[in-house]
């Protein structure tokens, strides 16, 4: 099952800059993980300073369904991370 970004995201960019598969982009209110590109390495979860990224198990999929749909939107609709 995939990693998802929760509403606790503060858009710090730590997950984006650390993602080796370039599966994470920053949106207007939070970062988003493209579940088709994610290799589930957990680097984003480890880098997040506010624990806003979680791994979703099968039993919890319904709870995060909206987040997964939003995270799967084409990346062109999300703004890329800016270098500090």
N, C-alpha and C positions, 0 to 999 in steps of 0.2 A: 504494500500500500504506500501511498505517496506522503511526502512532507507537505505541509500546508503552512501558510503564514496566517496568524490569527490577528484579531483587531488590536492587539497590544503593540503591533509594529509601530516604531517611531521613525521610520524611513532614514535610518542612520547610514545605510549602504554597506554595512559589514557583510551581510549575506551576499550581496551582489558582487562585491569585489573578491570574495573568497570562493565563488562558485566556479569550479573547474570545467563544468559542462555548459556554462553560460545559460543556464535554465532560469535564472532569476532576473526580473526587471523591476524597476520602481514604477508604481502607479501614482495616482494623485494622492491617495490616502494611505497606501501601504504597498509593500513589495509583493510580488506575485511569482509563484513557481510554476513553470510550464512542466506539468507532470510527464509529458511525453519526452522531454529532453533531460529530465532529472535522472541521475544515475544512483540516487539514494546513498550518497557517500557520507552524509550527516555533517558535512563541514558547515553548512549554513546554520544548522541547529546549534552547533558548538560555538560559532562566531557571534550569534545573536546576543547582545548584552541584556536584553529584556525577556529572554525566553519566549519570543513571539512565534517561533517556528517549532512545530510539533510533527511527530510521525503519527499518521492516522492508521489505526487498525481497522479490520473489516467491521467490527462491531460498532465503531464510531463513524463510519462513512456517511450515514444519513445526516448526522449532526453537522458535518462539514461539507455537505453537498454543494451549497451555494459558493463556498470558498473555492472548491475544486473547479466548478464551472467558470468562475471568474478567473482563476489562475490559468485556465486552458484557453483563454481568449488569445487571438493573434497578438504577437509581441509588438506589432506596429502600433497598437493602441496604447502601449505603455511607453513612458519616457525612459531613456537609458540613464544609468547611474552617472553622476558627474564625479570627476576626479577631484579630490580635495585640493 
